């Protein structure tokens, strides 16, 4: 089994639901014993499907990074535009462009 696939399975809704229900709460700390850990139903698809899953996750992570960078760039441009608008530079630049 590909370790990243198992990690994804444990972190999935299925995994979280199981471990939250199986965990024992003592003074705000959740614990799982080996019996409960062994009883977790592990879905074991063929290795090629696990590898496809990993490729899909990598693509999603790449897109998430690109989306974050894009949002940061848009925020930076918006702040720059706000700064120019509040200092009056935006109107001066627009008037100069209209005059040309």
C-alpha positions as CSV (number, residue, x, y, z in Angstrom):
1,X,0.0,0.0,0.0
2,X,1.2,3.5,-0.8
3,X,1.6,5.3,2.5
4,X,0.1,8.6,1.1
5,X,-3.0,6.6,0.1
6,X,-3.4,5.2,3.6
7,X,-2.9,8.7,5.0
8,X,-5.6,10.0,2.7
9,X,-7.9,7.2,3.7
10,X,-7.4,7.9,7.5
11,X,-8.0,11.6,6.9
12,X,-11.1,11.0,4.8
13,X,-14.7,11.3,6.1
14,X,-14.7,7.6,6.5
15,X,-11.5,7.5,8.5
16,X,-12.4,10.6,10.6
17,X,-15.9,9.2,11.4
18,X,-14.5,5.9,12.5
19,X,-11.7,7.3,14.7
20,X,-14.0,9.9,16.3
21,X,-16.5,7.2,17.2
22,X,-13.9,4.7,18.3
23,X,-11.8,7.2,20.4
24,X,-12.2,7.3,24.1
25,X,-12.2,10.8,25.6
26,X,-10.3,11.3,28.9
27,X,-9.7,14.8,30.2
28,X,-10.0,16.2,26.7
29,X,-7.6,13.7,25.1
30,X,-8.8,11.2,22.6
31,X,-7.2,7.8,22.6
32,X,-7.3,4.7,20.3
33,X,-6.1,1.3,21.4
34,X,-4.6,-1.4,19.1
35,X,-7.8,-3.3,18.9
36,X,-9.7,-0.3,17.6
37,X,-6.9,0.5,15.2
38,X,-6.9,-3.0,13.8
39,X,-10.7,-2.9,13.3
40,X,-10.4,0.1,11.0
41,X,-11.7,-1.0,7.6
42,X,-8.9,-0.3,5.2
43,X,-9.9,0.0,1.5
44,X,-7.2,-1.7,-0.6
45,X,-7.6,-0.9,-4.3
46,X,-5.1,-2.2,-6.8
47,X,-1.7,-0.4,-6.7
48,X,-2.3,1.3,-10.1
49,X,-5.5,3.0,-8.7
50,X,-3.5,4.1,-5.6
51,X,-0.9,5.7,-7.9
52,X,-3.6,7.4,-9.9
53,X,-5.0,8.8,-6.7
54,X,-1.5,10.1,-5.8
55,X,-1.2,11.8,-9.2
56,X,-4.6,13.3,-8.8
57,X,-3.7,14.6,-5.3
58,X,-0.4,16.1,-6.7
59,X,-2.4,17.9,-9.4
60,X,-4.9,19.3,-6.8
61,X,-2.0,20.4,-4.6
62,X,-0.3,22.2,-7.6
63,X,-3.6,23.9,-8.5
64,X,-4.1,24.9,-4.9
65,X,-0.7,26.5,-4.7
66,X,-1.3,28.3,-8.0
67,X,-4.7,29.5,-6.8
68,X,-3.1,30.8,-3.6
69,X,-0.4,32.6,-5.5
70,X,-2.9,34.1,-7.9
71,X,-5.1,35.3,-5.0
72,X,-2.1,36.8,-3.3
73,X,-1.1,38.6,-6.6
74,X,-4.7,39.9,-7.0
75,X,-4.6,41.2,-3.4
76,X,-1.3,42.9,-4.0
77,X,-2.6,44.6,-7.2
78,X,-5.8,45.6,-5.4
79,X,-3.9,47.2,-2.5
80,X,-1.7,49.0,-5.1
81,X,-4.8,50.3,-6.8
82,X,-6.4,51.4,-3.6
83,X,-3.2,53.2,-2.6
84,X,-3.1,55.1,-5.8
85,X,-6.8,55.9,-5.6
86,X,-6.5,57.2,-2.1
87,X,-3.4,59.3,-2.8
88,X,-5.0,60.9,-5.9
89,X,-2.4,59.4,-8.3
90,X,-5.1,57.3,-10.0
91,X,-7.0,60.4,-11.1
92,X,-3.8,62.1,-12.3
93,X,-2.8,59.1,-14.3
94,X,-6.3,58.8,-15.8
95,X,-6.5,62.6,-16.7
96,X,-3.1,62.3,-18.4
97,X,-4.2,59.3,-20.4
98,X,-7.4,61.1,-21.5
99,X,-5.4,64.2,-22.5
100,X,-3.2,62.2,-24.8
